[in-house]
Amino acid sequence: MRSSTIVRTLMVALALGGFAAGCGDDDGSGGSSSGGAAGSSSAGTGGTASGGTASGGTASGGTASGGTASGGTAGSSTGGAAGGGSGGTGGTAAAGGAAGSGGSAGSNPCTSPLDTVSVWLIGDSTVASGSGWGDFLGDYLAPEANVKNRARGGRSSKSFYEESNSAWSSSNSDAVMNGIQPGDFVVIQFGHNDSKPEEYRRTEPGSAPDYQGTYRDYLELYINETKAEGATPILVTSVSRMVFGTDGTLARTHGEYPPAARKVAQDNNVALIDLEEESFQVFNALGKTETLKLYAEDGGADLTHFPPEKAFRVTEIFTGLLTPTKTTLACYLKP
């Protein structure tokens, strides 16, 4: 099933090759660049790039949907068909059907009408405005879901939580803990900067099989504080970098942080969106040339961030991994 969906991704993505590139920095300067980018008007770009282009869709959504579906062939074929209709969003919606096909229709937790909720995004520059995928999530969700992107460039799970003007919990009126309501969702993606050497950012993932490191400690702070407010945490592994080896294969650059996040999600019984694994499969199938053309800034100088006119494709991979049996956030996906 994986090979067929990846082939679909490659074929559709090749047809979308003519996008101009934009901004982005190398990973080492993620803090300064994304901090500035957060002030930029990427939401407006999002309306153009995502709203206008996403329905033409990369097959990332279809790929992710097929890859995520827990039940066999039905997930792959349904995801592919829907992906042809409306890109990642269609593929994602199909994932609900795929998940349902694994059991009975009654197992679908989605209800109608939908409650009005906020979807809070916290993370680093690969989620933040101007350099990440977060701003485009609202284009794929029903109007009842209000996306609030609080991700900041250069942050780790530790520094995002502890800094004085934290977007998590502080006197800042926009901080998540000052606005969160029961029924909301908090999407948590950290890891790119947790391996950095600075003490104020550095966390340790721990080692298999338990991954009892400081990275776990901070992820569990977000999880527990979200649950205490009656909201739903969703843990996301870090999106893959676009670093290819001399043999043309994609490198895994996040070390033990993705498996640590998977273990934390399992131990805390929270939904996991494995964006690292799925983006790795998509990029590796496309190869270096097409990956950089579709996802990176022109010239490929920045292999970590995603310019606004291309970042929606990562959002499609994310939404393609949402299924109602995994998280009820999937109930808010546009049909």
C-alpha angles and dihedrals in degrees: 000000000000094000094051094050093046090052089053089051091052094048096048094040091054088059091056097054099119102084123127118236128237141179136337141123137226117273094256092062096041092117098057098036097046093041086061093040092056087071094052124101097251091142088071090050088048090059090056102037099037103030094042100037109025095076088060078055137184112248089245090103091050091046094050092046092053092044094050100044107110097210119066130248098358092064093052098047095042093048092049094049094048092044089060089056102050111353121239094350094057091045090051094050088052089056088069089059091045092052090047091052088062089065137357128316088245091067091071106106096200115119133192131259097036120231117240108252142166121237108208118200120201126176145087135304094296087068099031129100115280098014107040147049101257102091093061098055092091090062089066099044134078117260090255088072113075111197115213112187110203097161115131131201120253095017127134126198086266102045094043089057100040106038115112096242093040120177086214106056124351143100086286105116090216094057115124096239091053093058109025117120134190110279094030124125128230116201110201123196120165134144110092093089101027090089094054115118099236111108093224090060106027121108129168121231094207121219137284137311099021103019094208098176137126089266087066090048094058095041089053091051089059092044096048096043090049092051091047088061092052092252130125122248120211117193119212127192115228116274112252121262117237096241113141126190126230088264090060097250123126117252124226105230105172099078116198097343097093094050089045090054090049091053093047090052091049094047093048096042095236130139116270123206105196097208092156094060096041096045089047090055092047095048094043092051092049093048128218100295097050094039092055091044093052102034113018136066117268113287094020095253091140113052096173109050134058122225114232095253090057105030093086088075089065088049087055091054089051095048090045088063094055116102128169093238089055099043134350088229083085088067087071095057114119113248 
